[in-house]
Amino acid sequence: MNAIFAPDSALMRVLTRIADLAILNILFIVTSLPIVTLGASLTALNSVALRIAAGSDRTITGDYFRSFRRNFRQATLLFGILVLLVAVLAGWWIVVTVLVTEPVLRFILLAVWFVLTFMFTMAALYVFPYLATFEGTIREVLRTARLMSLRHPLPPLTVIALTALLAVVSIFSPQATGYGLLWLAIGFAGIAFLGAVVFIRVFNRYAPELVVPAAEDEEE
C-alpha cells in the first residue's frame, strides 16, 4: 500500500500530471479572457504542454508566464493575422451561399472554400506550438507552419480529432463531460498535452535541442 502512494509510484505520477494539467487549464482560461491575449495564451499553453510531454517542466505557473511574456507581441500579431484570415473565409462563405445562385458555380466555389479552410486550419494549428519552440519572424513562422502541415499532417489532425470528439460528446452527451465542467477542469490543457506528444516527435526531427528551450534562455 505504501508503495502505491510513494512519490515516485506510477499512480502518484499520473495524479501529479492530472493536477499539472488542471493548473495549466486554469491559467489558459484566465489569461484568455481578454480575448486579445489569446495568441499569447495559446503559445504559453503549447509551451508548457510540450515541456510536460518531454518531461522537462519545472513549475507550471512559472513556465507558463515566462512563455506568455516572451512571446506576447509576436503571438498577438500572429493571432490577429489568423483572425483576419478567418474573417476572409467567413466572408467568402456568406457571399457564396447568399449571392451565388448558379448551382455549378456555387458547388465549385464551396469546394474550393472547404479545401482552403482545411489547409488553413492545419497550418494554424502548427503556428503556436512552433512559436513556443523555435525562433523566427512572423513570416517565417507562418511559412514553416504551412510547410509542416503539408509534410507532417498527423499532429494537427490529432488535435482536430480530439477537439471534435470532445465537442460532440459535450453536445450530445453533456452529462459525460459534467455539463461542460470537463472543459473548465482539464479540457484545453488535456488536448494540448496529447497534441504535444505528437508535435514533439515532429520538432525533434529538425532541432531536438530547441523543443524545450533551456531555462536560462527563457529568463528575461
C-alpha positions in Angstrom: 0.0 0.0 0.0 2.8 2.4 0.9 4.5 1.7 -2.5 1.3 2.7 -4.3 1.3 6.1 -2.7 5.1 6.7 -2.8 6.0 9.9 -4.6 7.7 8.1 -7.5 4.9 5.5 -8.0 3.0 5.2 -11.2 -0.2 6.3 -9.6 1.3 9.4 -8.0 3.0 10.4 -11.3 -0.4 10.1 -13.1 -2.2 12.1 -10.4 0.6 14.7 -10.4 0.3 15.1 -14.2 -3.5 15.5 -13.9 -3.0 18.2 -11.3 -0.4 19.9 -13.5 -2.9 19.9 -16.5 -5.7 21.2 -14.3 -3.4 24.2 -13.2 -2.4 24.7 -16.8 -6.0 24.7 -17.9 -7.0 27.3 -15.3 -4.1 29.6 -16.4 -5.0 29.3 -20.0 -8.7 30.2 -19.4 -7.9 33.1 -17.1 -5.3 34.6 -19.4 -7.5 34.2 -22.5 -10.5 36.1 -21.0 -9.4 39.5 -22.5 -9.5 37.7 -26.0 -6.7 39.9 -27.4 -4.3 37.9 -25.3 -5.5 34.6 -26.8 -2.4 34.3 -29.1 0.0 34.6 -26.1 -2.2 32.2 -24.1 -2.2 29.6 -26.8 1.6 29.9 -27.2 2.1 29.5 -23.4 -0.3 26.6 -23.3 1.6 24.8 -26.0 5.0 25.6 -24.5 4.1 24.1 -21.1 2.3 21.1 -22.8 5.5 20.4 -24.8 7.6 20.6 -21.6 5.3 18.2 -19.8 5.3 15.8 -22.8 9.2 16.0 -22.8 9.3 15.6 -19.0 11.3 18.8 -18.6 8.7 21.0 -16.9 9.8 22.8 -13.8 6.9 24.8 -12.4 3.7 25.0 -14.4 2.9 28.6 -13.4 6.5 29.8 -13.9 6.9 28.1 -17.2 3.6 29.4 -18.4 4.1 33.1 -17.6 7.7 33.1 -18.9 6.4 31.9 -22.3 3.5 34.3 -22.1 5.7 37.3 -21.6 8.4 36.3 -24.0 6.1 35.6 -26.9 3.3 38.1 -26.2 3.9 40.6 -29.0 4.6 38.1 -31.8 1.8 35.8 -30.7 -0.7 38.6 -30.6 0.3 39.7 -34.1 0.0 36.2 -35.4 -3.3 35.7 -33.7 -4.5 38.9 -35.4 -3.4 37.7 -38.8 -5.2 34.4 -38.3 -8.4 36.2 -37.2 -8.2 38.3 -40.3 -7.9 35.2 -42.5 -10.9 33.6 -40.7 -12.9 36.7 -41.5 -11.9 36.4 -45.1 -13.1 32.8 -45.2 -16.3 33.7 -43.4 -17.0 36.4 -45.9 -16.3 34.0 -48.8 -18.9 31.6 -47.3 -21.5 34.3 -46.8 -21.1 35.7 -50.3 -21.2 32.3 -52.0 -24.2 31.0 -50.0 -26.2 34.2 -50.2 -25.4 35.8 -53.6 -24.3 32.9 -55.9 -27.4 31.1 -57.2 -26.0 29.2 -60.1 -25.7 25.6 -58.7 -22.5 24.5 -60.5 -20.6 27.7 -59.7 -21.8 27.6 -56.1 -20.6 23.9 -55.8 -17.1 24.8 -57.3 -16.7 27.9 -55.0 -17.8 26.0 -51.9 -15.5 23.0 -52.8 -12.5 25.5 -53.1 -13.6 27.1 -49.8 -13.6 23.7 -48.0 -10.1 22.9 -49.3 -8.7 26.3 -48.3 -10.4 26.2 -44.9 -9.0 22.7 -44.2 -5.5 23.7 -45.3 -5.7 26.9 -43.2 -6.8 25.0 -40.1 -4.0 22.5 -40.4 -1.4 25.3 -40.8 -2.9 27.4 -38.0 -2.7 24.5 -35.5 1.1 24.5 -36.1 1.6 28.2 -35.6 1.5 28.4 -31.8 3.3 25.1 -31.0 6.0 26.2 -33.5 6.3 29.7 -32.0 6.6 28.1 -28.5 9.5 26.0 -29.7 11.5 27.9 -32.3 12.7 31.5 -33.0 11.6 33.2 -36.2 9.9 36.2 -37.8 6.2 36.2 -38.3 6.6 35.5 -41.9 9.0 32.5 -41.2 6.5 31.1 -38.6 3.6 31.3 -41.0 5.6 29.8 -43.8 7.1 27.0 -41.8 3.7 26.2 -40.2 2.2 25.8 -43.7 5.0 23.6 -44.9 5.0 21.4 -41.8 1.2 21.0 -42.0 1.7 19.6 -45.5 4.7 17.4 -44.6 3.6 16.3 -41.2 -0.3 16.3 -41.1 -0.6 13.9 -38.1 -0.2 16.5 -35.2 -2.9 18.9 -36.4 -5.2 16.0 -37.4 -4.8 14.6 -33.9 -5.8 18.0 -32.3 -8.8 18.3 -34.7 -10.0 14.8 -33.9 -9.6 15.2 -30.1 -11.4 18.6 -30.2 -14.2 17.3 -32.4 -14.6 14.2 -30.2 -14.8 16.2 -27.0 -17.2 18.7 -28.6 -19.5 16.1 -29.9 -19.6 14.3 -26.5 -20.2 17.7 -24.8 -23.2 18.5 -27.2 -24.9 15.1 -27.5 -24.0 13.6 -24.0 -23.3 16.6 -21.8 -23.5 14.6 -18.6 -20.4 12.7 -19.7 -18.4 15.9 -19.5 -20.1 17.2 -16.4 -22.1 19.7 -18.5 -19.0 21.5 -19.6 -17.1 21.2 -16.4 -14.5 18.9 -18.0 -13.5 21.8 -20.3 -13.0 24.0 -17.3 -11.2 21.4 -15.3 -8.7 19.9 -17.9 -10.2 20.0 -21.4 -8.0 22.6 -23.2 -4.8 21.5 -21.4 -5.6 17.8 -22.0 -6.0 18.3 -25.7 -2.8 20.5 -25.8 -0.8 17.8 -24.0 -2.0 14.9 -26.2 -1.2 17.0 -29.2 2.2 17.9 -27.8 3.1 14.2 -27.7 2.8 14.1 -31.4 4.1 17.6 -32.2 7.3 17.0 -30.2 8.2 14.0 -32.4 8.0 16.2 -35.5 10.0 19.0 -33.9 12.7 16.6 -32.7 13.4 15.7 -36.3 14.6 19.3 -37.0 16.2 20.5 -33.8 15.9 18.4 -30.7 17.7 20.9 -28.6 15.0 23.6 -29.3 11.9 21.6 -28.5 12.3 22.5 -24.8 14.4 25.7 -24.5 16.9 25.8 -21.7 15.6 27.5 -18.6 18.3 30.2 -18.7 17.2 31.1 -22.3 13.7 31.9 -21.0 14.6 34.2 -18.3 14.1 37.9 -19.2 
